[in-house]
Amino acid sequence: MIDLDKLLYDNNPPSWEEVVEFFRDGEFHEEQYRVAAIEQYLQTEEQRLEMFNRHISIEKIMNGRVAGEDNHRFIDKLFSEWNAKLGFRCFGF
């Protein structure tokens, strides 16, 4: 198992398999680390831009502080894409 420092800040990044294992094991003890890992490993530039245009953040999404049916459809799509990238269901209900 890798630690948070290696996952997020090491100049010699972990393998994709280690990243997936980290997400699978839920090793994020604080929101700031989970958000940083999502930004670094899962979120695409297109998703980042769409979130900016919608005035929503990963923190707001993770804490259920996003309103509007259109935003909820976007979040469902976002979670599906992240889950597909990881190869297992980590996000969503």
N, CA, C and O atoms as a MOPAC input file, in Angstrom:
PM7 MOZYME 1SCF
protein

 N      0.84400 1    -1.18300 1     0.00000 1
 C      0.00000 1     0.00000 1     0.00000 1
 C      0.88500 1     1.23900 1     0.00000 1
 O      1.91200 1     1.28200 1     0.67600 1
 N      0.48300 1     2.22500 1    -0.75000 1
 C      1.21100 1     3.48900 1    -0.80600 1
 C      0.62900 1     4.45400 1     0.21900 1
 O     -0.48900 1     4.26100 1     0.69600 1
 N      1.37500 1     5.47300 1     0.54800 1
 C      0.84200 1     6.45700 1     1.48400 1
 C      0.38400 1     7.70000 1     0.73000 1
 O      0.66100 1     7.84900 1    -0.46000 1
 N     -0.30700 1     8.57700 1     1.41400 1
 C     -0.86800 1     9.76400 1     0.78500 1
 C      0.19800 1    10.65500 1     0.17100 1
 O     -0.00300 1    11.20400 1    -0.91300 1
 N      1.32800 1    10.80600 1     0.85000 1
 C      2.38100 1    11.66200 1     0.31800 1
 C      2.86700 1    11.15500 1    -1.03600 1
 O      3.06000 1    11.94000 1    -1.96500 1
 N      3.06600 1     9.83600 1    -1.14500 1
 C      3.51500 1     9.29400 1    -2.42600 1
 C      2.42800 1     9.44000 1    -3.47900 1
 O      2.71900 1     9.76700 1    -4.62900 1
 N      1.19200 1     9.20500 1    -3.10100 1
 C      0.07700 1     9.29400 1    -4.03700 1
 C     -0.05400 1    10.70000 1    -4.61400 1
 O     -0.30300 1    10.86300 1    -5.80900 1
 N      0.11300 1    11.70400 1    -3.77600 1
 C     -0.19300 1    13.06400 1    -4.19700 1
 C      1.00900 1    13.95000 1    -4.48200 1
 O      0.91500 1    14.85700 1    -5.30800 1
 N      2.13500 1    13.71200 1    -3.82100 1
 C      3.20200 1    14.70600 1    -3.88700 1
 C      4.56500 1    14.17000 1    -4.32100 1
 O      5.49800 1    14.95600 1    -4.48100 1
 N      4.70700 1    12.88700 1    -4.51200 1
 C      6.00100 1    12.29400 1    -4.84900 1
 C      6.35700 1    12.58500 1    -6.30200 1
 O      5.50100 1    12.53100 1    -7.18500 1
 N      7.63000 1    12.89400 1    -6.53900 1
 C      8.10000 1    13.10700 1    -7.91300 1
 C      8.13800 1    11.80600 1    -8.70700 1
 O      8.17500 1    11.82900 1    -9.93700 1
 N      8.13100 1    10.68500 1    -8.01600 1
 C      8.08400 1     9.37400 1    -8.65000 1
 C      6.70000 1     8.79900 1    -8.36700 1
 O      6.53100 1     8.05400 1    -7.40100 1
 N      5.70100 1     9.13300 1    -9.19800 1
 C      4.31000 1     8.77800 1    -8.88100 1
 C      4.06800 1     7.27100 1    -8.84300 1
 O      4.81300 1     6.49900 1    -9.44600 1
 N      3.03100 1     6.86500 1    -8.13700 1
 C      2.69500 1     5.43900 1    -8.04400 1
 C      2.16500 1     4.92000 1    -9.37600 1
 O      1.80000 1     5.69400 1   -10.26100 1
 N      2.13100 1     3.61900 1    -9.49800 1
 C      1.55300 1     3.00500 1   -10.69600 1
 C      0.04400 1     3.21200 1   -10.67300 1
 O     -0.53600 1     3.49300 1    -9.62400 1
 N     -0.58400 1     3.07000 1   -11.83500 1
 C     -2.03800 1     3.19500 1   -11.90400 1
 C     -2.69600 1     2.13600 1   -11.02000 1
 O     -3.71600 1     2.40900 1   -10.38700 1
 N     -2.13000 1     0.94200 1   -10.97000 1
 C     -2.67400 1    -0.13100 1   -10.13400 1
 C     -2.66200 1     0.27300 1    -8.66200 1
 O     -3.60600 1    -0.02900 1    -7.93200 1
 N     -1.61100 1     0.94700 1    -8.22300 1
 C     -1.54500 1     1.41400 1    -6.83700 1
 C     -2.59100 1     2.50600 1    -6.57200 1
 O     -3.20100 1     2.54500 1    -5.50300 1
 N     -2.78600 1     3.37700 1    -7.54200 1
 C     -3.79500 1     4.42800 1    -7.40100 1
 C     -5.17800 1     3.80200 1    -7.26200 1
 O     -5.94600 1     4.17900 1    -6.37600 1
 N     -5.49800 1     2.84700 1    -8.13300 1
 C     -6.80000 1     2.17500 1    -8.07600 1
 C     -6.96800 1     1.48100 1    -6.73400 1
 O     -8.03700 1     1.55600 1    -6.12800 1
 N     -5.92900 1     0.81000 1    -6.26600 1
 C     -5.99700 1     0.12800 1    -4.97000 1
 C     -6.26700 1     1.12100 1    -3.84800 1
 O     -7.02400 1     0.83500 1    -2.92100 1
 N     -5.64700 1     2.27900 1    -3.94000 1
 C     -5.84000 1     3.30300 1    -2.92000 1
 C     -7.29500 1     3.75600 1    -2.89400 1
 O     -7.88600 1     3.89200 1    -1.82300 1
 N     -7.87900 1     3.99300 1    -4.07900 1
 C     -9.29400 1     4.36700 1    -4.13700 1
 C    -10.16900 1     3.22500 1    -3.63300 1
 O    -11.12100 1     3.45300 1    -2.88600 1
 N     -9.85200 1     1.99800 1    -4.03900 1
 C    -10.66500 1     0.84300 1    -3.64800 1
 C    -10.67200 1     0.65300 1    -2.13200 1
 O    -11.70300 1     0.32200 1    -1.54600 1
 N     -9.52900 1     0.86200 1    -1.50900 1
 C     -9.42700 1     0.65800 1    -0.06500 1
 C     -9.94000 1     1.84600 1     0.75100 1
 O    -10.01100 1     1.77500 1     1.97800 1
 N    -10.30000 1     2.94200 1     0.06500 1
 C    -10.84400 1     4.10400 1     0.77000 1
 C     -9.88400 1     4.70200 1     1.77100 1
 O    -10.27200 1     5.04700 1     2.88700 1
 N     -8.63700 1     4.82400 1     1.37700 1
 C     -7.59800 1     5.27400 1     2.29500 1
 C     -7.51600 1     6.79000 1     2.45200 1
 O     -6.45900 1     7.31100 1     2.80700 1
 N     -8.59500 1     7.49700 1     2.19700 1
 C     -8.58900 1     8.94600 1     2.32300 1
 C     -9.15600 1     9.31100 1     3.68500 1
 O    -10.35300 1     9.15500 1     3.92900 1
 N     -8.29600 1     9.79600 1     4.56700 1
 C     -8.71800 1    10.09200 1     5.92700 1
 C     -9.30200 1    11.48900 1     6.05200 1
 O    -10.02000 1    11.78200 1     7.00800 1
 N     -9.00100 1    12.33700 1     5.10700 1
 C     -9.52300 1    13.69900 1     5.12100 1
 C     -9.95700 1    14.07500 1     3.71800 1
 O     -9.38500 1    13.61600 1     2.72900 1
 N    -10.97900 1    14.91800 1     3.64600 1
 C    -11.53400 1    15.33400 1     2.36100 1
 C    -10.47900 1    15.95600 1     1.44900 1
 O    -10.49000 1    15.71900 1     0.24100 1
 N     -9.57900 1    16.73800 1     2.00600 1
 C     -8.59000 1    17.43100 1     1.17600 1
 C     -7.74300 1    16.44500 1     0.36900 1
 O     -7.35700 1    16.75200 1    -0.75800 1
 N     -7.45000 1    15.27100 1     0.92400 1
 C     -6.65700 1    14.28200 1     0.21000 1
 C     -7.47400 1    13.59200 1    -0.88300 1
 O     -6.97500 1    13.33500 1    -1.97800 1
 N     -8.72300 1    13.30200 1    -0.57100 1
 C     -9.60500 1    12.67300 1    -1.55800 1
 C     -9.80700 1    13.60600 1    -2.74400 1
 O     -9.75200 1    13.17400 1    -3.89600 1
 N    -10.03800 1    14.88300 1    -2.46400 1
 C    -10.22400 1    15.86500 1    -3.53100 1
 C     -8.95300 1    15.98200 1    -4.36900 1
 O     -9.01800 1    15.99600 1    -5.59800 1
 N     -7.81200 1    16.06700 1    -3.71500 1
 C     -6.54700 1    16.18100 1    -4.45000 1
 C     -6.31400 1    14.95900 1    -5.33900 1
 O     -5.84900 1    15.10200 1    -6.47000 1
 N     -6.62800 1    13.77600 1    -4.84800 1
 C     -6.45500 1    12.55600 1    -5.64100 1
 C     -7.40800 1    12.53200 1    -6.83300 1
 O     -7.01700 1    12.12700 1    -7.92800 1
 N     -8.64700 1    12.95900 1    -6.63300 1
 C     -9.60900 1    13.02500 1    -7.74500 1
 C     -9.10600 1    14.00700 1    -8.79600 1
 O     -9.11600 1    13.70400 1    -9.98900 1
 N     -8.66800 1    15.17500 1    -8.35700 1
 C     -8.16500 1    16.17800 1    -9.30500 1
 C     -6.95800 1    15.65700 1   -10.08300 1
 O     -6.83300 1    15.90200 1   -11.28300 1
 N     -6.08700 1    14.95200 1    -9.40600 1
 C     -4.85200 1    14.49900 1   -10.03700 1
 C     -5.03600 1    13.27500 1   -10.92400 1
 O     -4.38600 1    13.16900 1   -11.96400 1
 N     -5.90800 1    12.34900 1   -10.53300 1
 C     -5.97100 1    11.06700 1   -11.22300 1
 C     -7.26500 1    10.80200 1   -11.99900 1
 O     -7.26300 1     9.98500 1   -12.92000 1
 N     -8.34700 1    11.45700 1   -11.65700 1
 C     -9.62500 1    11.12000 1   -12.28500 1
 C    -10.21900 1    12.24500 1   -13.12600 1
 O    -10.73900 1    11.99100 1   -14.21300 1
 N    -10.15200 1    13.44900 1   -12.65400 1
 C    -10.82900 1    14.56000 1   -13.32000 1
 C    -10.09400 1    14.95400 1   -14.60100 1
 O     -8.87500 1    15.12800 1   -14.60900 1
 N    -10.85800 1    15.08800 1   -15.67100 1
 C    -10.28400 1    15.53200 1   -16.94600 1
 C    -10.37800 1    17.05800 1   -17.04100 1
 O    -11.09100 1    17.69300 1   -16.26400 1
 N     -9.66100 1    17.62700 1   -17.98500 1
 C     -9.73400 1    19.07400 1   -18.19500 1
 C    -11.14100 1    19.48900 1   -18.60600 1
 O    -11.61900 1    20.54600 1   -18.19600 1
 N    -11.80800 1    18.66600 1   -19.41300 1
 C    -13.17500 1    18.97300 1   -19.83500 1
 C    -14.11800 1    18.98600 1   -18.63400 1
 O    -14.97600 1    19.86200 1   -18.52200 1
 N    -13.95800 1    18.02100 1   -17.74500 1
 C    -14.78800 1    17.97600 1   -16.54100 1
 C    -14.51100 1    19.17400 1   -15.64600 1
 O    -15.43400 1    19.76700 1   -15.08900 1
 N    -13.24900 1    19.52500 1   -15.51300 1
 C    -12.86700 1    20.66900 1   -14.68600 1
 C    -13.51100 1    21.95000 1   -15.23300 1
 O    -14.03400 1    22.75900 1   -14.46500 1
 N    -13.47500 1    22.13200 1   -16.54500 1
 C    -14.07000 1    23.30700 1   -17.15900 1
 C    -15.59000 1    23.31400 1   -16.97100 1
 O    -16.17100 1    24.35300 1   -16.65600 1
 N    -16.22900 1    22.16400 1   -17.16100 1
 C    -17.67900 1    22.08100 1   -16.98600 1
 C    -18.06600 1    22.38200 1   -15.54000 1
 O    -19.06200 1    23.06400 1   -15.29600 1
 N    -17.29600 1    21.88500 1   -14.58900 1
 C    -17.57700 1    22.17900 1   -13.18100 1
 C    -17.41400 1    23.67500 1   -12.90900 1
 O    -18.22000 1    24.26900 1   -12.19300 1
 N    -16.38400 1    24.27300 1   -13.47200 1
 C    -16.16600 1    25.71300 1   -13.31900 1
 C    -17.35900 1    26.48700 1   -13.87900 1
 O    -17.86400 1    27.40700 1   -13.23500 1
 N    -17.80400 1    26.11500 1   -15.07100 1
 C    -18.93300 1    26.79700 1   -15.70400 1
 C    -20.22800 1    26.63900 1   -14.91900 1
 O    -21.10100 1    27.50500 1   -14.97000 1
 N    -20.35000 1    25.52600 1   -14.18800 1
 C    -21.54700 1    25.27900 1   -13.37600 1
 C    -21.40700 1    25.83600 1   -11.95600 1
 O    -22.35600 1    25.78300 1   -11.17300 1
 N    -20.23200 1    26.36500 1   -11.62700 1
 C    -19.95600 1    26.91600 1   -10.29400 1
 C    -20.09500 1    25.84300 1    -9.21400 1
 O    -20.64400 1    26.09500 1    -8.14100 1
 N    -19.59100 1    24.64700 1    -9.51100 1
 C    -19.59500 1    23.57200 1    -8.51400 1
 C    -18.17800 1    23.05300 1    -8.34900 1
 O    -17.33500 1    23.21400 1    -9.23200 1
 N    -17.93000 1    22.43700 1    -7.21900 1
 C    -16.60100 1    21.90200 1    -6.91000 1
 C    -16.72500 1    20.43700 1    -6.49700 1
 O    -17.81800 1    19.93600 1    -6.23700 1
 N    -15.60000 1    19.78200 1    -6.44600 1
 C    -15.58300 1    18.39600 1    -5.97500 1
 C    -16.07300 1    18.34300 1    -4.53100 1
 O    -16.81500 1    17.43500 1    -4.15600 1
 N    -15.66200 1    19.31000 1    -3.72900 1
 C    -16.09400 1    19.35100 1    -2.33800 1
 C    -17.61900 1    19.45200 1    -2.24300 1
 O    -18.24500 1    18.73600 1    -1.46200 1
 N    -18.20300 1    20.33200 1    -3.03100 1
 C    -19.66400 1    20.47800 1    -3.02300 1
 C    -20.34200 1    19.19500 1    -3.48700 1
 O    -21.35800 1    18.78400 1    -2.92600 1
 N    -19.78200 1    18.57100 1    -4.49900 1
 C    -20.35700 1    17.32200 1    -5.01100 1
 C    -20.28800 1    16.23500 1    -3.94500 1
 O    -21.27900 1    15.54800 1    -3.69900 1
 N    -19.13400 1    16.07300 1    -3.31400 1
 C    -18.94600 1    15.01100 1    -2.32200 1
 C    -19.81900 1    15.20200 1    -1.09000 1
 O    -20.17400 1    14.23400 1    -0.41700 1
 N    -20.16500 1    16.45200 1    -0.79600 1
 C    -20.96500 1    16.73400 1     0.39300 1
 C    -22.43600 1    16.98000 1     0.08200 1
 O    -23.19000 1    17.40800 1     0.95600 1
 N    -22.85300 1    16.71300 1    -1.16200 1
 C    -24.25600 1    16.84000 1    -1.52700 1
 C    -24.78700 1    18.25800 1    -1.51100 1
 O    -25.96800 1    18.47700 1    -1.24300 1
 N    -23.93000 1    19.22200 1    -1.79600 1
 C    -24.34200 1    20.62100 1    -1.77300 1
 C    -24.50200 1    21.19500 1    -3.17400 1
 O    -24.10500 1    22.33000 1    -3.43800 1
 N    -25.08200 1    20.40700 1    -4.06600 1
 C    -25.31900 1    20.85100 1    -5.43700 1
 C    -26.80100 1    20.67700 1    -5.73500 1
 O    -27.36500 1    19.60000 1    -5.54000 1
 N    -27.41700 1    21.74600 1    -6.20700 1
 C    -28.84600 1    21.71400 1    -6.51100 1
 C    -29.07100 1    21.70400 1    -8.01700 1
 O    -28.18800 1    22.06800 1    -8.79300 1
 N    -30.24500 1    21.28900 1    -8.40900 1
 C    -30.64300 1    21.34900 1    -9.80600 1
 C    -30.55200 1    20.00800 1   -10.49700 1
 O    -29.55000 1    19.30000 1   -10.40400 1
 N    -31.63500 1    19.67600 1   -11.19900 1
 C    -31.69600 1    18.38800 1   -11.90300 1
 C    -30.60200 1    18.26400 1   -12.96300 1
 O    -30.01200 1    17.19400 1   -13.11800 1
 N    -30.32400 1    19.34500 1   -13.69300 1
 C    -29.28400 1    19.30800 1   -14.71500 1
 C    -27.91300 1    19.03200 1   -14.09200 1
 O    -27.11900 1    18.26700 1   -14.64000 1
 N    -27.64500 1    19.65600 1   -12.95200 1
 C    -26.38100 1    19.40300 1   -12.24800 1
 C    -26.31300 1    17.96000 1   -11.75300 1
 O    -25.24600 1    17.34700 1   -11.78100 1
 N    -27.42600 1    17.42200 1   -11.30700 1
 C    -27.44400 1    16.03700 1   -10.82300 1
 C    -27.17400 1    15.05900 1   -11.96200 1
 O    -26.48800 1    14.05500 1   -11.76800 1
 N    -27.70900 1    15.34500 1   -13.15000 1
 C    -27.40700 1    14.49800 1   -14.31200 1
 C    -25.91900 1    14.57900 1   -14.65400 1
 O    -25.29300 1    13.56900 1   -14.97600 1
 N    -25.35900 1    15.78900 1   -14.58100 1
 C    -23.93700 1    15.96600 1   -14.83200 1
 C    -23.10700 1    15.16900 1   -13.82000 1
 O    -22.14300 1    14.50100 1   -14.19400 1
 N    -23.48000 1    15.24000 1   -12.55700 1
 C    -22.74600 1    14.51800 1   -11.50700 1
 C    -22.85000 1    13.01600 1   -11.71100 1
 O    -21.85800 1    12.30800 1   -11.53800 1
 N    -24.01300 1    12.51300 1   -12.07200 1
 C    -24.16500 1    11.08000 1   -12.36400 1
 C    -23.23200 1    10.65700 1   -13.49100 1
 O    -22.59700 1     9.60600 1   -13.41300 1
 N    -23.14800 1    11.47100 1   -14.53500 1
 C    -22.25400 1    11.18600 1   -15.66700 1
 C    -20.79100 1    11.23600 1   -15.21000 1
 O    -19.98700 1    10.37900 1   -15.57800 1
 N    -20.46500 1    12.22900 1   -14.42200 1
 C    -19.11800 1    12.38500 1   -13.88800 1
 C    -18.71400 1    11.15000 1   -13.08000 1
 O    -17.63600 1    10.59200 1   -13.28400 1
 N    -19.58500 1    10.73200 1   -12.16300 1
 C    -19.30600 1     9.55300 1   -11.35200 1
 C    -19.15600 1     8.30800 1   -12.22200 1
 O    -18.28100 1     7.47900 1   -11.97000 1
 N    -19.98700 1     8.17300 1   -13.22700 1
 C    -19.88700 1     7.01700 1   -14.13000 1
 C    -18.53400 1     6.99200 1   -14.83700 1
 O    -17.91800 1     5.93600 1   -14.98100 1
 N    -18.08600 1     8.15100 1   -15.27100 1
 C    -16.78800 1     8.23100 1   -15.95100 1
 C    -15.63600 1     7.90700 1   -15.00100 1
 O    -14.69900 1     7.19900 1   -15.36900 1
 N    -15.71400 1     8.42800 1   -13.78500 1
 C    -14.65700 1     8.12800 1   -12.80700 1
 C    -14.66800 1     6.64700 1   -12.44000 1
 O    -13.61100 1     6.02400 1   -12.33800 1
 N    -15.84400 1     6.09000 1   -12.24300 1
 C    -15.95000 1     4.66000 1   -11.92200 1
 C    -15.41100 1     3.80900 1   -13.06100 1
 O    -14.72200 1     2.81700 1   -12.82000 1
 N    -15.71500 1     4.18300 1   -14.29300 1
 C    -15.21100 1     3.44000 1   -15.44800 1
 C    -13.68900 1     3.50900 1   -15.50700 1
 O    -13.02700 1     2.51600 1   -15.81100 1
 N    -13.14500 1     4.66900 1   -15.22000 1
 C    -11.69000 1     4.83900 1   -15.22900 1
 C    -11.02900 1     3.95300 1   -14.16700 1
 O     -9.96800 1     3.37300 1   -14.40200 1
 N    -11.66500 1     3.85900 1   -13.00900 1
 C    -11.12000 1     3.04300 1   -11.92000 1
 C    -11.37200 1     1.54800 1   -12.12400 1
 O    -10.62400 1     0.70900 1   -11.62200 1
 N    -12.42900 1     1.22800 1   -12.86200 1
 C    -12.75600 1    -0.18200 1   -13.09100 1
 C    -13.62700 1    -0.79700 1   -11.99900 1
 O    -13.80000 1    -2.01500 1   -11.96100 1
 N    -14.17000 1     0.01900 1   -11.12500 1
 C    -15.10100 1    -0.44600 1   -10.09200 1
 C    -15.92500 1     0.74800 1    -9.62300 1
 O    -15.57800 1     1.89600 1    -9.89900 1
 N    -17.01300 1     0.47500 1    -8.91900 1
 C    -17.90800 1     1.53500 1    -8.45100 1
 C    -17.40000 1     2.11100 1    -7.12900 1
 O    -17.49500 1     1.48200 1    -6.07500 1
 N    -16.86700 1     3.30600 1    -7.21900 1
 C    -16.33700 1     4.02300 1    -6.04900 1
 C    -17.21900 1     5.21900 1    -5.71200 1
 O    -17.29800 1     5.62400 1    -4.55200 1
 N    -17.88300 1     5.78500 1    -6.71700 1
 C    -18.65300 1     7.01600 1    -6.55300 1
 C    -20.10800 1     6.77900 1    -6.91800 1
 O    -20.42200 1     5.97500 1    -7.79500 1
 N    -20.99300 1     7.49500 1    -6.22700 1
 C    -22.41900 1     7.42900 1    -6.52600 1
 C    -23.15900 1     6.51400 1    -5.57600 1
 O    -22.58300 1     5.85200 1    -4.71200 1
 N    -24.46100 1     6.51300 1    -5.77900 1
 C    -25.32300 1     5.72100 1    -4.90100 1
 C    -25.76800 1     4.46100 1    -5.58000 1
 O    -26.50200 1     3.66900 1    -4.99000 1

